[in-house]
Amino acid sequence: MTIQLTQTQIEAFDQIAQQRVLNDMCAHIKTFFPSHYADLAPDNHLRFCKDVVKKAASFGYETERNIFMFLNIMIMLGEDFDTKPEFQWARDILTDPIPEPEYNIEALADAALKWTQQRAKG
């Protein structure tokens, strides 16, 4: 027996999955970046996560893993890191056409972590 789903049912499942990812992102921020979570107004948590998903997608990152990595990077470097001149190195990694997006996001995560550690040292 084959089960066929209507387009409406498929869209409903997709919305449920998207909401789960957004909720997981909010929980991730609360757990791993509690000061950032506290800085956001409660009604802005989901908005912030939706903005992260949208921005990640603009660079070709659509898997849950890559979106979470992008989330971490945005929190470490700032929401507009991709447009700030001081983070040109990050934009160069994001837009490098040669490696696969999977490689770029990992390289950017490593570079962002190193930048954050160097900044913490003073």
N, C-alpha and C positions, 0 to 999 in steps of 0.2 A: 504494500500500500504506500503510495506516494502522497506526501502532504504538500500542498501548494499554499503559499502565503500570498496574500494580496499586497499590492504596493503600500497600502495604508498600514498593514500589519508590519511590514518590513521597516517602514518609517518609524512606527511606534517602538519597535525593538531598538532601532538606531538611536532614538531620543533617550531611551532608558540607558543605553550603553554610554552615551555622551554625558548624561547626568551623573552616572557612576564615576566616570573619569574625573569630572569636575569636583565631585565630593571627595574623591581620593586625593586630588591635588590640594584641596583645602586642608584635609587631615595631614597631608605631608608637610605643608607649610607650618601648621600648628605644632607638629612634632619636631621638625628639624630646624625651623626658623621662627621660634616663638616670638621674638621681638618684632619681626616683620609682620607676623600674624596680628600681634597686638596693635601695631601701627595702623593697620587697615580697619576702617569702620566695619562693623559686622555685616552690613548690607553690601560692602564692597568686596568681600572675599570671593564670591562667585564671579563678579564682574572682572576682577583681576585675573582669575583663572581662565575665563573666557578670552580675555585679551592675550594671555600667554598662548593659548591654543591657536588663536588667529595669527599671532606674530610668528609662531613656530611654523605654521602651515605656509606662511608667505616665503619661508626659506626652504620649504620642501620637507619639513619634519611633521609627519602625521601619525607615526606609531606612538603608542602610549609611552614606551621607553624613551623615545627621543623627545617627546613633549615634556616628560618629567625632567630630563636632563636640561632642556631649554629653560624650564621653570627655575631650576637651581641656578643656572647661569644668570637669568634675569634678576634673581634676588641678590646674587653676589655682586653683579656689576651695575645694576640699576635697570629700571624698566625701559629706558631709552638708550641703552648701551650701544645699540646698533646704529645710532645716528650721531653719537658724540665723537668729536675729533680725537679725544684721548684714547678711544677704544677702536681706532682704525684697524689695529691688529686683529681685533675680534671680528670686525666686518670682513676683513680679508680672508679669514678662516671660513666664515659662514658662506661667502660667495665664491670660494675656490671651486672652479668648474671641473677640475681634474679628478680629485677623489670622489668617492661616493658620499652622499649625505651622512651615512652612518659614521664614516671616518671623520668628517668635518665636525660633527657634534661632539664626538669623543675628544678630538684635538682641541676644540674650543673649551670643553669642560676642563681638560688638563691645564690649558693656558690660563683660564679664569681662576682655577684653584691656586696656581703658582702666583698669579698677580695678587690674589687676596692674601696669600701667605707673606709675600714680600711687603705688601702694604702694612700688614700687622706688625712686622719687624721694625717698621719705621724707616 
